[in-house]
């Protein structure tokens, strides 16, 4: 005997921004690079967002996965002041992300199966924060909007597939690059 899980068709896969709650988070490796895979409440487990670790070349501080924790307002244990700069101490256990919210950019990736063109939705690897405030920083609608624009620009430069935001369709056929965000500290 066999069983299957049925999913309601109310799941929204349209290209653009979605505010989602993290259901699972798990560390792993891909091509010898540490990754963090997260899934979202209401979506099947095979729909995930993968974040690759990226280190600052000057300080060797990992910033890409740390940015995910920062934008999800997760795992902050202490805010440190050093030389006039704020630093955040993080508990980066993946379970700290569960139940936290993020803005996630969906795009359509073309896949050719047996000669048939199809469009599959994917979650882009660069999220944006939601509106929140904590002991270290706060994000209002304008700040969230700026991070969304930055992610859309990154997608246009490095992404693969199509994205529709604010009535504008962005199409990119370049290979997905997982690291060239040097101007972002996290």
CORBEL-V95191 format. One record per residue. N is the residue number from 1. RES is the residue in one letter. PHI is phi in whole degrees, 0 to 359 (none if undefined). Layout:
# CORBEL-V95191
n:N res:RES phi:PHI
n:N res:RES phi:PHI
This chain:
# CORBEL-V95191
n:1 res:X phi:none
n:2 res:X phi:230
n:3 res:X phi:236
n:4 res:X phi:226
n:5 res:X phi:263
n:6 res:X phi:262
n:7 res:X phi:250
n:8 res:X phi:291
n:9 res:X phi:279
n:10 res:X phi:276
n:11 res:X phi:285
n:12 res:X phi:263
n:13 res:X phi:251
n:14 res:X phi:297
n:15 res:X phi:295
n:16 res:X phi:129
n:17 res:X phi:272
n:18 res:X phi:225
n:19 res:X phi:270
n:20 res:X phi:234
n:21 res:X phi:257
n:22 res:X phi:285
n:23 res:X phi:264
n:24 res:X phi:221
n:25 res:X phi:213
n:26 res:X phi:212
n:27 res:X phi:281
n:28 res:X phi:198
n:29 res:X phi:225
n:30 res:X phi:222
n:31 res:X phi:52
n:32 res:X phi:65
n:33 res:X phi:252
n:34 res:X phi:298
n:35 res:X phi:227
n:36 res:X phi:232
n:37 res:X phi:258
n:38 res:X phi:234
n:39 res:X phi:242
n:40 res:X phi:233
n:41 res:X phi:301
n:42 res:X phi:87
n:43 res:X phi:246
n:44 res:X phi:295
n:45 res:X phi:297
n:46 res:X phi:276
n:47 res:X phi:257
n:48 res:X phi:227
n:49 res:X phi:241
n:50 res:X phi:254
n:51 res:X phi:242
n:52 res:X phi:269
n:53 res:X phi:294
n:54 res:X phi:217
n:55 res:X phi:251
n:56 res:X phi:293
n:57 res:X phi:294
n:58 res:X phi:277
n:59 res:X phi:256
n:60 res:X phi:63
n:61 res:X phi:282
n:62 res:X phi:287
n:63 res:X phi:237
n:64 res:X phi:287
n:65 res:X phi:290
n:66 res:X phi:300
n:67 res:X phi:296
n:68 res:X phi:300
n:69 res:X phi:299
n:70 res:X phi:300
n:71 res:X phi:291
n:72 res:X phi:273
n:73 res:X phi:56
n:74 res:X phi:236
n:75 res:X phi:75
n:76 res:X phi:289
n:77 res:X phi:253
n:78 res:X phi:199
n:79 res:X phi:250
n:80 res:X phi:250
n:81 res:X phi:251
n:82 res:X phi:225
n:83 res:X phi:52
n:84 res:X phi:77
n:85 res:X phi:245
n:86 res:X phi:275
n:87 res:X phi:230
n:88 res:X phi:250
n:89 res:X phi:271
n:90 res:X phi:243
n:91 res:X phi:271
n:92 res:X phi:267
n:93 res:X phi:297
n:94 res:X phi:304
n:95 res:X phi:297
n:96 res:X phi:297
n:97 res:X phi:278
n:98 res:X phi:299
n:99 res:X phi:88
n:100 res:X phi:274
n:101 res:X phi:249
n:102 res:X phi:219
n:103 res:X phi:268
n:104 res:X phi:238
n:105 res:X phi:269
n:106 res:X phi:263
n:107 res:X phi:224
n:108 res:X phi:258
n:109 res:X phi:251
n:110 res:X phi:287
n:111 res:X phi:227
n:112 res:X phi:259
n:113 res:X phi:243
n:114 res:X phi:51
n:115 res:X phi:79
n:116 res:X phi:255
n:117 res:X phi:284
n:118 res:X phi:222
n:119 res:X phi:242
n:120 res:X phi:247
n:121 res:X phi:276
n:122 res:X phi:225
n:123 res:X phi:262
n:124 res:X phi:290
n:125 res:X phi:285
n:126 res:X phi:251
n:127 res:X phi:273
n:128 res:X phi:231
n:129 res:X phi:288
n:130 res:X phi:262
n:131 res:X phi:287
n:132 res:X phi:197
n:133 res:X phi:219
n:134 res:X phi:223
n:135 res:X phi:292
n:136 res:X phi:255
n:137 res:X phi:198
n:138 res:X phi:215
n:139 res:X phi:235
n:140 res:X phi:261
n:141 res:X phi:303
n:142 res:X phi:296
n:143 res:X phi:296
n:144 res:X phi:300
n:145 res:X phi:300
n:146 res:X phi:296
n:147 res:X phi:292
n:148 res:X phi:295
n:149 res:X phi:299
n:150 res:X phi:299
n:151 res:X phi:294
n:152 res:X phi:296
n:153 res:X phi:297
n:154 res:X phi:296
n:155 res:X phi:300
n:156 res:X phi:299
n:157 res:X phi:277
n:158 res:X phi:235
n:159 res:X phi:286
n:160 res:X phi:217
n:161 res:X phi:130
n:162 res:X phi:232
n:163 res:X phi:217
n:164 res:X phi:240
n:165 res:X phi:224
n:166 res:X phi:50
n:167 res:X phi:80
n:168 res:X phi:255
n:169 res:X phi:262
n:170 res:X phi:255
n:171 res:X phi:237
n:172 res:X phi:218
n:173 res:X phi:247
n:174 res:X phi:286
n:175 res:X phi:290
n:176 res:X phi:292
n:177 res:X phi:254
n:178 res:X phi:259
n:179 res:X phi:224
n:180 res:X phi:272
n:181 res:X phi:239
n:182 res:X phi:301
n:183 res:X phi:281
n:184 res:X phi:263
n:185 res:X phi:286
n:186 res:X phi:232
